[in-house]
Amino acid sequence: MAKDEERTSHFRKKRGIIIGENTMFEQENRFYEENKDNLRKQYMGKEVVIVEDKVIAAYDDVGTAIRETVKTRPLGSFCVKNVPETSEEKVIRIPTFLVSR
């Protein structure tokens, strides 16, 4: 396979794990969607850190959630979701290069 084809392939290899373009955090997003009513009751207004199908921590802001979680887990191995106080949800995307340890 040519290098250009390799880069544009449907799958990327990252840290030894092959990840489909649209599957990153698929399990975490599904867990959030299936449990958002219960999460809202327990973590309303917080930023929750989700790994697979489990909330591992909750913080008051996304910056703290990321800074604290990267102390014990590699960046890209967890998902941070806002649990809104209303049904309106916000999406926050933070480029990896903006997070420092």
N, C-alpha and C positions, 0 to 999 in steps of 0.2 A: 504494500500500500504506500502510495506517495505521501510525503509529509503534509502537503495541502489537504489531501483526503483524510489523513489521520486527524488533523486539527478540526475538520468540519464534520467528522463522524458523529453519528447520533449519540455515541457514548464517549465519555471522557474518563481518563484514568487519573484519580487524585488520591495521593497518599496510599497507593497500592490497592485502592478500591475502585471498581468500575461503577460509575454513576451515570444513569440515563439523564439526558438533558432536562427532562421534566419531572424527575422522581426525587430530587433533593428535598428532603423534609416532607415527603408525601405522607409517611406514617404519622409524623407529628401533626401535620395539618388535618389529617383525617381524625386523629384523636381529639384535637381542639374542636373541630366542627361537631363531632358526635357528643361532646361533653360540655359545650359552651354554656349551657344553662346552669349546670352544676358548678362550673368554673366561675361563672359570674357571681353566684351566691357566695363562694368561698374566697375569691380573689378579686373582687370588683375594684377597678381602678388601678390594678397592679400590672406589672410586667412579669409573666410567668416564663420560666425556662423549662422547655419540654424536650425530653430525650425519649425517642420511640413512643411509647404510650403511657408516659408518666411525667407528672410535674415534679421536677427535682428542686425547684426553688421559686420564690416570688420576691420581687423588689419593687420599690417605689418608682424607679425610672429605668429606661432602657440602657443608659450608659453604665449604671451600677450593675445591672443584670449581666451585661457582657463582661465588664471588668472583673467581676467576682467569679463568673463561671469559667473564664479562660485560665484562671489559676489552677483549676483541677481538670479541665477538659480542653481538647484542642478546638480552636476556632473552626467552625464548619461541622462540628459533631453534635450541635444542639441548636434548637430553634427558640427564639424569644418572641412571644406573642403578647400583645396588649389585651387585657380583659377590660373592655369598656364598661363604663357605668350605664351607658344606653345601648340600644341595638346598633348604633352607628359605630363601625369599626374603622380603625386607621391602620395603614400599612406603612411600616418604616423599613427602608432599605439602607443599610450601612455598608459602604465599600470596605472590604477587608483591610485596605491600607490605612484607614482612619483609626483603627483600633490598635492601641499600643499596650504592651504588657508592663 
